[in-house]
C-alpha cells in the first residue's frame, strides 16, 4: 500500500512541477481510497470468477 501512495503522490507532485493538470489533495485521497477498495475487492472477485469458469468456457462471441 505504501508503494501505491508513493506512486500517486509522485504523479500529483509531477503535475504541480510540470504545470500539467492540477495538484489537489482530493485526488490523492480519492486515488488512494480507490486503490484500497480495489485491493480489498480483488480476492472476492477472483474467488467468484474461479467458481464461474464453467459458464465462460463455452461462450462464443459473434462480434
C-alpha positions in Angstrom: 0.0 0.0 0.0 2.9 2.3 0.6 4.0 1.9 -3.0 0.6 2.9 -4.2 0.5 6.1 -2.0 4.0 7.0 -3.1 3.2 6.5 -6.8 0.1 8.6 -6.5 2.0 11.3 -4.6 4.7 11.3 -7.3 2.2 11.7 -10.0 0.4 14.6 -8.2 3.7 16.4 -7.4 4.9 16.0 -11.0 1.6 17.6 -12.2 2.5 20.6 -9.9 6.1 20.8 -11.1 5.3 20.3 -14.8 2.3 22.5 -14.8 0.1 19.8 -16.4 -3.2 19.1 -14.7 -3.7 20.3 -11.2 -2.4 19.0 -7.9 -5.2 18.6 -5.5 -5.3 16.8 -2.1 -8.7 15.4 -3.1 -7.1 13.5 -6.0 -4.6 12.0 -3.6 -7.3 10.9 -1.1 -9.7 9.6 -3.8 -7.0 7.7 -5.7 -5.7 6.1 -2.5 -9.2 5.2 -1.5 -9.8 3.6 -4.9 -6.6 1.6 -4.6 -7.6 0.3 -1.2 -11.1 -0.6 -2.3 -9.7 -2.4 -5.4 -7.1 -4.2 -3.3 -9.7 -5.4 -0.9 -12.2 -6.5 -3.6 -9.7 -8.3 -5.8 -9.7 -11.6 -3.8 -13.5 -11.6 -3.7 -13.7 -11.1 -7.5 -11.1 -13.7 -8.2 -12.8 -16.2 -5.9 -16.1 -15.6 -7.6 -14.6 -15.8 -11.1 -12.9 -19.1 -10.3 -16.3 -20.6 -9.4 -17.9 -19.3 -12.6 -15.3 -20.7 -15.1 -17.7 -23.4 -16.4 -20.0 -20.6 -17.7 -17.4 -18.6 -19.6 -15.6 -21.6 -21.2 -18.4 -22.4 -23.6 -19.4 -18.9 -24.6 -18.9 -17.9 -28.2 -18.7 -14.3 -29.2 -20.0 -13.1 -32.6 -18.6 -9.6 -32.8 
